[in-house]
Amino acid sequence: MSANYVLFEEDNSFKAGSILMDNETSLQVEMPSGKRGKIKAAQVLLRFQHPAPAQMLADAAPLASEIDVEFLWEIAGEGEFAFLDLAREYYGHDPAAPEAASLLLALHGAPVYFHRKGKGHFRKAPADILKAALASLEKKRQQALAIENWVAELGAGRLPAELAPYAGTLLGKPDRNRPEIKAFEAAAAASQCSLPELLLKTGALKSPYEVHLRRFLSEQFPKGTAFPSIALPPLPDDLPRADGVRAFSIDDAATTEVDDALSVAPLADGGWRIGIHIAAPGLAITHGSPVDAIARARLSTVYMPGAKITMLPEAVVNAYTLEGGRDCPTLSLYLTVDAGWNITNTESRAELTPIAANLRHHEIEPWFNAESVGGALPDEPFRDELLTLWHFANACEARRGKPSASQGVNDYNFEIEGDLADPEACRVNIVARKRGSPLDKLVAELMIIANSTWGGLLADLGVACLYRAQTGGKARMSTAPQPHEGLGVPQYAWMTSPLRRYSDLVCQRQLIAALNGKPPPFAPRSAELFAAMRDFEVTYAAYAEFQRNLERYWCLRYLAQEKLREAIVIVRRDELVRFESLPLFARIPGATGFASGQRLRVAIDGLDDLELDVRCHIIETLDRQEIADDEDDDETATPSVDEATSVTDTAATADAGT
């Protein structure tokens, strides 16, 4: 009697159906659902007469679950076998269709014990392979059990000791194959919270500040911020000493990487010899050296309120910073300036420069400021030099036709009192400082001269350099000299901050080689130089974004610390506003209809230190004020986290540290 039904394999699963038409190479079958189709004869595993297909599969499933797979493995021969042959041996008789199908399902469901060798054929796994596979399965079972327990602990707000070492890695690029990471992610999903929220909830991280810091360090410093043990490059021992020079630096109180200093010496004809002295680590840190590798990896010093991560090891910084009271290696640019404040000659050289003093903004500005500089100044150290440089800077600014520093815009200094290990117990003071002060202008103008002059010198000699260009309102870096329209100079190279920016260190070494008549480390069109430039741009932007985020965090902490419930904000565009007394931006629904510069009184509804968000609503409309042209988009301002790319470049101000 011919069979009415078939068991066949399709899409890696077993199905049964009624035979409608049986050709030699193919069959037309009807499934229990009524669906009809064509299958190849090679797909057929079993032909049977009864029971009906749906009932046969229903009967086979519970039988398969009762089969002891380990026993099957024991009785199976060493060679390849057909499932029907093993079914006969297992059941002790010609198996009925449900029995045959049950053994097929059992074999198919135990790939660790039985390897498939073709249609309905199998071979039992060798003993050593089976042992290893079972051990792996047991390990996975134990991991799954551990993950389940860890998820329960995390959900209850407790951090299992086994997970503690992995907490910090979650904010970077964790190994998601690790069971510990899977537990964190599963717990966050179950709790319907983000991973940072879970880390705070369980005490893995102590504060939102630690979240922001750990995230940045995981991304930018996955191996930590400590420097490797390395020998200090020897200081040059053949540099001439600058005679008749009494140089001084101008920086804020927190600056330790003093890159630039200035000097003024009167000339017999009534003019001056003005010196711009730049720290010269490039004299000792050679291209490809171990210290250069460190600087190449870091690319810049990282700044944040209350702390920083330097580009160079402390010993290197200490060796080359322009510390008052000692002779320091410098690259010096001397300007011969006539009585009409015109530059009549320039001279560049490497030398030892006596640094007489490190002047600080907070000490000088009380007596040397926009209100006092036009009158009689007190008899303070370097008064005459500062006044000379101030007049010279005004003349240089007029010749360029561009301001060196924005007027009417505030910079903000963050003073953190307390231990950053417990940021919520710290006190933050945010002090506004008007940009464009006489000190800002004189330093910025002289840095513009140095960067433009040295960039032009290298361009004339055909020596490769990293330039800062601005055309069409967009600032960018380039390996070719191009105009900087925002500063009004034909070219502008970053050379005046070699202790804290790798771009400047690279350019300094190129300049040193050019001055000595030697081949520079980087040839024109150097792929290595271009790669360094691109890496620097990306990294420098990431560091700046991190600094802005932490400044935003401390602004929110300041609002909470002062228990401020209301504030004055100034409309920028659309819903974007800036707090009048803080470098803090926010988006306020309902602010769309106001013109730029409109002042509003707002109520502060909530602060979120983790998301860096402040929620406000408008209370009343106040008067309107004019906004400086570049106040919204200045590179050195503190924009909101979604501010647009800047359209003006104040790199000279950044060089001066103002």
C-alpha positions in Angstrom: 0.0 0.0 0.0 1.5 3.4 -1.0 2.0 6.1 1.6 -0.4 9.0 1.8 1.8 11.3 3.8 5.4 12.6 3.9 7.7 14.1 6.5 10.2 16.5 4.8 12.6 19.2 5.6 12.1 22.8 4.5 13.8 26.0 5.7 15.7 24.0 8.4 12.5 22.8 10.0 10.5 19.6 9.7 7.0 19.6 8.1 4.5 16.9 7.2 1.8 17.0 4.5 -0.5 15.0 2.3 0.7 13.7 -1.1 -1.5 15.1 -3.9 0.8 14.1 -6.8 3.9 12.0 -6.7 6.4 12.4 -9.6 9.8 10.8 -9.5 11.7 13.9 -8.7 9.1 16.1 -7.0 5.8 15.9 -5.2 2.8 18.1 -4.8 1.8 18.3 -1.2 -0.9 19.8 0.9 -0.1 21.1 4.4 -2.5 20.7 7.3 -3.3 24.4 6.9 -4.6 23.8 3.4 -1.6 25.5 1.7 -0.3 23.5 -1.3 3.2 23.5 -2.7 5.8 21.6 -4.6 8.8 19.9 -2.9 11.8 18.0 -4.3 11.9 14.3 -3.7 15.3 14.8 -2.1 13.6 16.7 0.8 11.5 13.7 1.8 12.8 12.0 5.0 9.9 9.6 5.7 6.8 8.4 4.0 4.0 7.1 6.2 0.4 6.0 6.1 -0.9 7.1 9.4 -1.7 9.1 11.5 -2.6 12.3 9.7 0.3 14.8 9.3 -0.8 17.3 12.0 -1.4 14.5 14.5 1.9 12.8 13.7 3.9 15.9 14.5 1.8 16.5 17.6 2.5 13.0 18.8 6.2 13.1 18.0 7.0 16.3 20.0 6.4 14.8 23.5 8.1 11.6 22.6 11.2 13.5 21.5 11.4 15.4 24.8 11.5 12.0 26.7 14.5 10.7 24.7 17.7 10.6 26.7 20.2 12.2 24.3 23.2 11.0 26.3 21.9 7.4 26.0 21.4 7.9 22.2 25.1 9.0 22.0 26.2 5.9 23.9 24.3 3.4 21.6 25.1 5.1 18.3 27.9 3.6 16.3 31.1 5.4 15.4 30.3 5.9 11.8 27.6 7.8 9.9 24.1 6.5 10.4 20.5 7.2 9.2 18.0 8.3 11.8 15.6 5.4 10.9 18.3 2.9 11.6 19.0 4.4 15.1 15.2 4.6 15.7 14.9 0.8 15.1 17.7 0.1 17.5 16.3 2.6 20.1 12.7 1.3 20.0 13.5 -2.3 19.3 11.1 -2.5 16.4 10.2 -0.8 13.2 9.2 2.6 14.5 5.8 4.1 13.8 5.8 7.4 12.1 5.6 9.5 15.4 8.4 7.4 16.9 10.7 7.8 13.9 10.0 11.5 13.8 10.6 11.9 17.5 14.1 10.4 17.2 14.8 12.7 14.2 13.7 15.7 16.3 15.9 14.5 19.2 19.0 14.2 17.0 18.4 17.5 15.3 17.9 19.2 18.6 21.2 18.0 20.0 23.9 19.4 17.7 26.5 19.1 20.5 26.0 15.3 20.6 25.3 14.7 16.9 26.7 16.3 13.8 24.5 16.4 10.7 26.0 14.6 7.6 23.2 15.0 5.1 19.5 14.2 4.6 18.5 12.3 7.7 22.0 11.2 8.4 24.1 12.0 11.4 27.4 11.1 13.1 28.0 11.3 16.9 30.5 13.8 18.1 33.9 12.5 19.1 34.3 12.2 22.9 36.9 14.9 23.2 34.9 17.4 21.1 31.7 16.5 23.1 33.5 17.1 26.4 34.7 20.5 25.3 31.3 21.4 23.9 29.5 20.4 27.1 32.0 22.4 29.2 31.3 25.4 27.0 27.5 24.9 27.4 27.9 24.7 31.2 30.0 27.8 31.2 27.3 29.6 29.3 24.7 28.3 31.7 26.6 29.5 34.6 27.1 32.9 33.0 23.4 33.2 32.2 22.7 32.4 35.8 25.2 35.0 37.0 23.8 37.6 34.7 20.3 36.9 36.0 21.5 37.4 39.6 23.5 40.5 38.7 20.6 42.0 36.9 18.4 41.4 40.0 21.0 43.1 42.3 21.4 46.1 40.0 17.7 46.5 39.7 17.6 46.7 43.5 20.1 49.5 43.5 23.1 47.3 44.6 26.4 47.0 42.8 27.8 43.4 42.8 31.5 43.3 43.6 32.2 41.4 40.4 30.8 44.3 38.3 32.6 47.2 40.0 35.7 47.0 37.8 33.6 47.3 34.7 31.4 50.3 35.7 33.8 52.9 34.3 34.1 51.2 30.9 30.4 51.4 30.2 30.7 55.1 29.2 33.3 54.4 26.5 33.4 51.4 24.2 32.8 48.4 26.4 33.3 44.8 25.3 29.7 43.8 24.9 30.6 40.1 24.8 31.5 40.2 28.4 28.8 38.9 30.8 29.3 41.8 33.2 28.5 44.3 30.4 25.5 42.3 29.4 24.3 42.4 32.9 24.5 46.2 33.1 22.8 46.7 29.8 20.0 44.2 30.7 19.5 45.9 34.1 19.3 49.3 32.4 16.7 48.0 29.9 14.7 46.3 32.7 14.8 49.5 34.8 13.9 51.7 31.8 16.9 54.0 32.5 20.1 54.9 30.8 23.4 53.3 31.7 24.7 56.5 33.4 21.4 56.7 35.5 21.9 53.0 36.5 25.6 53.7 37.5 24.5 56.6 39.7 21.6 54.6 41.2 23.8 51.7 42.2 26.6 53.9 43.5 29.1 52.7 40.8 29.7 56.4 40.1 29.2 59.0 42.7 28.0 62.0 40.8 27.0 63.3 37.3 30.4 65.1 37.3 32.1 61.7 37.4 29.9 60.5 34.6 30.9 63.3 32.3 34.6 62.9 33.3 34.7 59.1 33.0 32.9 59.2 29.6 35.5 61.6 28.3 38.4 59.7 29.7 37.1 56.4 28.3 36.8 57.9 24.9 40.0 60.0 24.7 42.3 58.3 27.3 41.3 54.6 27.4 44.7 53.7 28.9 44.6 56.4 31.6 46.1 59.9 31.9 49.4 59.0 33.6 52.6 59.5 31.6 55.0 56.6 31.1 58.4 56.8 32.8 60.6 58.6 30.3 63.9 60.4 30.2 63.8 64.2 30.0 65.2 65.5 26.7 68.4 67.4 27.4 68.3 71.1 27.3 70.3 72.8 24.6 73.7 73.9 25.9 74.9 76.1 23.0 72.2 78.8 22.9 73.4 82.4 23.1 72.0 84.5 25.9 69.8 87.5 24.9 71.6 90.6 26.2 69.7 93.6 27.4 66.4 91.7 27.5 64.0 91.9 30.4 61.1 89.7 29.4 57.8 89.1 31.2 54.8 87.0 30.6 51.1 87.9 31.0 48.7 85.1 32.0 45.9 84.3 34.4 46.7 83.0 37.8 46.1 79.3 36.9 48.5 79.2 34.0 51.5 76.8 34.4 52.4 76.2 30.8 53.7 79.7 30.1 54.3 79.7 26.3 55.0 83.4 25.6 56.8 86.4 27.0 57.4 89.9 25.8 60.2 92.5 26.1 60.7 96.1 25.2 64.0 98.0 24.8 64.2 101.6 23.6 66.4 102.5 20.7 68.7 105.5 20.3 66.7 106.9 17.4 63.5 107.0 19.4 62.0 103.7 18.3 61.9 100.3 20.1 63.1 96.8 19.9 60.1 94.7 20.8 60.7 91.0 21.5 58.2 88.1 21.3 59.7 85.2 23.1 58.1 81.7 22.7 59.0 78.7 24.8 61.0 76.3 22.7 60.5 72.6 23.5 61.1 72.0 19.8 64.8 72.5 20.4 65.0 69.2 22.3 61.8 67.2 21.6 62.8 65.8 18.2 60.4 64.4 15.7 59.7 60.7 16.4 61.3 60.8 19.9 59.5 59.2 22.9 58.3 62.6 24.2 57.1 63.5 20.7 55.1 60.3 20.6 53.4 61.3 23.8 52.6 64.8 22.5 51.4 63.2 19.2 49.0 60.9 21.0 47.5 63.7 23.2 47.7 66.5 20.7 46.7 69.2 23.2 46.3 70.0 26.8 42.8 69.4 28.1 41.3 72.2 30.1 38.4 72.0 32.5 37.3 74.1 35.5 39.5 73.2 38.4 41.8 70.8 36.6 43.6 70.1 33.4 45.4 67.2 31.6 48.6 68.4 30.1 49.9 67.4 26.7 53.5 67.0 28.0 54.8 65.4 31.1 55.3 67.8 34.1 59.0 67.5 34.0 59.1 68.6 30.3 56.7 71.5 31.0 58.8 72.6 34.0 61.9 72.5 31.9 60.5 74.7 29.1 57.9 76.9 30.7 58.9 80.6 30.8 59.3 80.8 34.5 60.2 84.1 36.0 63.7 84.5 37.5 65.5 82.2 35.1 67.0 82.0 31.6 64.7 79.9 29.3 65.2 78.5 25.8 63.0 80.4 23.4 62.4 81.2 19.8 62.4 84.9 19.7 61.0 87.3 17.1 62.5 90.8 17.4 60.6 93.7 15.8 62.3 97.0 15.1 59.6 99.6 15.6 60.0 103.3 14.6 58.5 106.3 16.4 55.4 106.0 14.3 54.8 102.4 15.5 55.8 100.9 12.1 57.7 97.7 11.9 60.9 98.4 9.9 62.7 95.1 10.4 62.3 91.6 11.9 64.8 89.1 13.2 64.2 85.5 14.4 66.5 83.4 16.5 66.8 80.7 19.1 68.3 81.8 22.4 68.3 81.8 26.2 65.9 84.6 27.3 66.0 86.0 30.8 62.4 85.9 32.1 62.2 88.7 34.7 58.6 88.1 35.9 55.4 86.2 35.3 52.7 88.9 35.5 49.1 87.8 36.3 45.9 89.4 35.1 44.4 89.9 38.5 47.5 91.8 39.7 47.8 94.1 36.7 44.2 94.9 35.6 43.3 96.8 38.7 45.7 99.6 37.6 46.1 98.8 33.8 42.7 98.7 32.3 40.5 100.5 29.7 39.6 103.3 32.2 43.2 103.9 33.4 45.3 103.3 30.4 44.7 106.8 28.9 45.7 108.6 32.1 48.5 108.7 34.6 49.4 105.1 35.6 50.9 104.3 39.0 54.6 103.4 39.3 54.3 99.7 38.9 56.8 97.2 37.6 56.7 97.0 33.7 54.4 100.0 33.5 56.4 101.6 30.7 56.7 98.4 28.8 53.0 97.7 29.0 52.1 101.2 27.9 54.5 101.0 24.9 53.1 97.6 23.9 49.5 99.0 24.3 50.2 101.9 21.9 52.0 99.5 19.5 49.1 97.1 19.6 46.6 99.8 18.7 48.7 100.8 15.7 48.9 97.2 14.6 45.2 96.7 15.0 44.5 99.8 12.9 46.8 98.6 10.1 45.0 95.2 10.0 41.6 96.8 10.0 40.3 94.0 12.2 39.9 94.0 16.0 42.2 91.5 17.8 39.6 90.9 20.6 35.9 91.4 20.7 34.6 94.3 22.6 31.7 94.0 25.0 31.9 90.2 25.4 32.6 88.4 28.6 35.0 85.6 29.3 34.4 83.6 32.5 36.8 82.2 35.0 35.6 79.2 37.0 37.0 78.9 40.5 36.3 75.6 42.2 36.8 75.4 45.9 36.9 71.9 47.4 37.9 68.4 46.4 36.7 67.4 42.9 36.4 63.8 44.2 33.2 65.2 45.8 32.0 67.8 43.4 28.6 68.3 44.9 30.4 69.5 48.1 32.5 72.0 46.1 31.7 75.6 45.9 32.0 77.2 42.4 32.6 80.9 41.8 32.1 82.2 38.2 33.8 85.5 37.6 33.1 87.5 34.5 35.9 89.3 32.7 35.4 91.7 29.8 37.1 90.5 26.7 39.1 93.1 24.8 40.9 94.7 27.7 44.2 96.5 27.1 46.1 93.3 28.3 44.1 91.1 25.9 44.7 93.4 23.0 48.5 93.9 23.4 49.1 90.1 23.9 46.7 89.1 21.1 48.3 91.6 18.6 51.8 90.4 19.3 50.8 86.8 18.9 49.1 87.7 15.6 52.4 89.3 14.5 54.4 86.3 15.5 52.1 83.7 13.9 51.7 85.7 10.7 55.4 86.6 10.4 56.7 83.1 11.0 54.0 81.6 8.8 55.0 83.9 6.0 58.7 83.1 6.5 58.1 79.4 6.1 55.8 80.0 3.1 58.5 82.0 1.4 61.1 79.3 2.1 58.7 76.6 0.8 58.8 74.8 4.2 55.6 72.9 5.2 53.6 74.3 8.1 50.2 74.1 9.7 48.1 77.2 9.1 44.9 78.5 10.4 42.9 80.0 7.5 39.6 81.8 7.3 37.8 82.5 4.0 34.2 83.0 3.3 33.5 83.2 7.1 34.7 79.6 7.7 37.8 78.9 9.8 39.8 75.8 9.2 43.3 74.3 9.3 45.5 73.9 6.2 49.0 72.8 5.2 49.1 75.6 2.7 49.3 79.3 3.5 46.0 81.0 3.0 44.5 84.3 4.1 42.9 84.7 7.5 40.1 87.2 6.7 38.9 87.4 10.3 42.3 88.7 11.4 43.2 90.5 8.3 46.5 88.7 7.6 47.8 86.9 4.5 48.6 83.8 6.5 48.4 82.7 10.1 50.3 79.7 11.5 49.8 78.3 15.0 53.3 78.6 16.6 52.9 80.4 19.9 51.7 77.6 22.2 54.1 74.7 21.7 53.8 73.5 25.3 50.1 72.9 25.0 49.2 72.3 21.3 50.9 69.7 19.1 50.2 71.8 16.0 52.4 74.6 17.4 55.2 72.1 18.4 55.2 70.7 14.9 55.4 74.2 13.4 58.1 75.3 15.8 60.3 72.4 14.7 59.8 73.3 11.1 60.8 76.9 11.9 63.9 75.8 13.9 65.1 73.7 11.0 64.5 76.6 8.6 66.4 79.1 10.8 69.4 76.7 11.0 69.4 75.9 7.3 68.6 72.2 7.9 66.0 69.9 6.3 62.7 70.2 8.2 61.1 67.1 9.8 58.2 67.3 7.4 58.5 67.8 3.6 55.9 69.7 1.6 52.8 67.6 0.9 53.8 65.2 3.7 51.1 62.6 4.4 52.3 62.4 8.0 51.9 66.1 8.5 48.5 66.0 7.0 47.5 63.1 9.2 48.7 65.0 12.3 46.7 68.1 11.2 43.5 66.1 10.8 44.0 64.2 14.1 44.7 67.5 15.8 41.5 69.1 14.5 39.3 66.3 15.6 40.9 65.9 19.0 41.1 69.6 19.7 37.3 69.9 18.9 36.6 67.0 21.2 38.6 68.5 24.0 36.8 71.9 23.5 33.4 70.2 23.6 34.3 68.4 26.9 35.5 71.8 28.4 32.2 73.4 27.4 30.2 70.5 28.9 32.0 70.7 32.2 31.6 74.5 32.2 27.9 73.9 31.6 27.9 71.4 34.5 29.4 74.0 36.9 27.0 76.6 35.7 24.1 74.3 36.7 25.9 73.6 40.0 26.2 77.4 40.6 22.4 77.9 40.0 21.7 75.1 42.6 24.3 76.4 45.0 22.9 80.0 45.0 19.4 78.6 45.1 18.4 80.8 42.2 14.8 80.5 41.2 14.8 83.3 38.6 17.3 84.7 36.1 17.7 87.2 33.3 18.3 85.7 29.9 19.0 87.2 26.5 17.4 85.9 23.3 19.8 84.7 20.7 17.7 83.0 17.9 14.7 80.8 17.7 14.3 79.4 21.3 17.9 79.7 22.2 18.7 82.1 25.0 21.9 82.9 27.1 21.9 83.7 30.8 22.9 87.3 31.3 25.5 86.6 34.0 26.7 83.1 33.1 28.1 81.4 30.1 25.0 79.2 30.0 22.7 78.6 27.1 19.2 77.1 27.1 16.2 76.5 24.9 13.0 78.0 26.2 9.7 77.2 24.5 7.9 80.4 23.8 11.0 82.5 23.1 10.7 82.1 19.3 8.8 85.3 18.7 11.4 87.6 20.3 14.1 89.5 18.4 17.8 88.8 19.1 19.0 90.8 22.1 15.6 90.8 23.9 16.0 90.4 27.6 13.6 88.1 29.5 13.0 87.3 33.1 12.6 83.5 33.5 11.7 81.1 36.3 14.1 78.2 36.7 11.9 75.1 36.8 14.5 72.4 37.0 18.2 71.4 36.6 19.6 68.2 35.4 23.3 67.8 36.0 23.4 64.5 34.1 21.7 65.7 30.9 23.2 69.2 31.4 19.8 70.6 31.0 18.1 73.7 32.5 14.3 74.1 32.2 12.8 77.6 32.3 9.6 79.5 31.5 9.2 83.2 30.7 7.9 85.4 33.5 8.1 88.8 31.9 9.7 90.8 29.0 12.4 93.4 29.8 14.3 95.8 27.6 16.4 94.9 24.6 20.2 95.2 24.3 22.6 95.1 21.4 24.7 92.0 21.0 28.3 92.0 19.8 28.6 90.7 16.2 30.4 87.5 17.2 29.0 87.0 20.7 26.9 84.0 19.5 29.5 82.2 17.5 32.9 83.0 18.9 35.2 80.0 19.1 36.4 80.9 22.6 32.9 81.5 24.0 31.0 78.9 25.8 28.2 77.9 23.5 25.3 75.5 24.1 25.9 71.9 23.4 24.1 72.3 20.0 25.5 75.7 19.0 26.4 76.1 15.3 30.0 76.0 14.1 31.7 79.3 14.7 32.0 81.9 11.9 34.7 84.0 13.4 38.1 82.8 14.6 39.7 84.2 17.7 42.7 81.9 17.7 45.0 84.8 18.7 42.9 85.4 21.8 43.1 81.7 22.6 46.9 81.7 22.1 47.2 84.5 24.6 45.2 82.5 27.1 42.6 85.2 27.5 
